[in-house]
Amino acid sequence: MEPEGKPKVAVAAVALGAVVIGVLVWWYYANKDKTPSAQDSQTLGEEIAGQTQTPTDSVPEVNPYKADTNPFEKANPLKDIYKNPFEK
């Protein structure tokens, strides 16, 4: 007659050995140099964006007014007539 505790100890030892082997394999592959993946290269969108030109890139500036001019400064007839009494 065999004691009842020996099969439980054997099963526990096999389970512990499997866990230790699994951890060692995982650690080995986690620290191994990785091969270049698809994330390291350019995506299709990045490749296309570098080769295309938008239609507005070649359009000349057609605004007849300069960006720094204010039309009301030149055409205001009351500019020098009214003086604010609260300003010095």
Secondary structure, DSSP 8 states (H G I E B T S, - for coil): ---THHHHHHHHHHHHHHHHHHHHHHHHHHHS-----GGGS--HHHHHHHH---GGGG-----SS-TT--HHHHH-TTTTT---TT--
